[in-house]
Amino acid sequence: MKLQTVRSAHEVAYQDLATLLRKHATDLSAIEMLAVAANMLGKLVAMQDQRTTTPEQAMEIVARNMALGNTQAVAELMKSEGAA
């Protein structure tokens, strides 16, 4: 699978999604937001064009980006005051 480099449009889309999640943060717990995001992700995987993307390729993209997001979140947390 060819890896795609990050484009500025990716960050813009991410920031829009993050803003939407923050909008609902007072009504939904973190685990509920995770469930909603996972549901949406499942639907996005299902909507892939199977002529160009296999289910295995889609899940590889999901796994790689989940790992990247986790690494980025941990790095941000380590920058915060009070990090041990």
C-alpha positions in Angstrom: 0.0 0.0 0.0 1.3 3.4 -0.9 1.5 5.8 2.0 0.0 9.3 1.4 1.8 12.3 2.8 -0.1 14.6 5.1 -1.7 17.5 3.3 -2.9 20.8 4.9 -6.5 19.8 4.0 -6.1 16.8 6.4 -5.3 19.1 9.3 -8.2 21.4 8.4 -10.6 18.4 8.4 -9.2 17.2 11.7 -9.6 20.6 13.3 -13.2 20.8 12.1 -14.0 17.3 13.6 -12.3 18.2 16.8 -14.4 21.4 17.1 -17.5 19.4 16.5 -16.5 16.9 19.3 -15.8 19.8 21.7 -19.3 21.1 20.9 -20.8 17.9 22.4 -18.2 17.3 25.2 -20.6 18.6 27.9 -23.4 16.1 26.9 -21.3 13.1 26.1 -18.7 11.3 28.1 -15.3 10.4 26.6 -16.4 6.8 26.2 -19.6 7.9 24.4 -17.6 10.1 22.1 -15.3 7.2 21.4 -18.4 5.0 20.6 -19.8 7.7 18.2 -16.5 8.1 16.5 -16.1 4.3 16.1 -19.5 4.1 14.6 -18.8 6.8 12.1 -15.4 5.1 11.3 -17.2 1.8 10.7 -19.5 3.5 8.2 -16.6 5.3 6.5 -14.8 1.9 6.1 -18.0 0.4 4.6 -18.3 3.3 2.1 -14.9 2.7 0.5 -14.8 1.9 -3.2 -14.1 -1.8 -3.1 -12.7 -1.6 -6.7 -9.8 0.4 -5.4 -9.6 -0.3 -1.6 -9.9 -3.7 0.0 -11.3 -4.1 3.5 -7.8 -5.0 4.7 -6.3 -1.9 3.2 -9.0 0.2 4.8 -8.3 -1.4 8.2 -4.6 -0.9 7.8 -5.2 2.8 7.2 -7.4 2.9 10.3 -4.8 1.1 12.4 -1.9 3.2 11.3 -3.8 6.5 11.8 -5.1 5.4 15.2 -1.5 4.7 16.3 -0.3 8.0 14.9 -3.2 9.9 16.7 -2.4 8.1 19.9 1.3 9.1 19.6 0.4 12.7 18.9 -2.0 12.9 21.8 0.6 11.4 24.3 3.2 13.9 23.0 0.8 16.8 23.6 0.0 15.5 27.1 3.7 15.3 27.9 4.1 19.0 27.0 1.4 20.1 29.6 2.4 21.5 32.9 2.7 18.9 35.7 3.9 16.1 33.4 6.1 13.7 35.3 
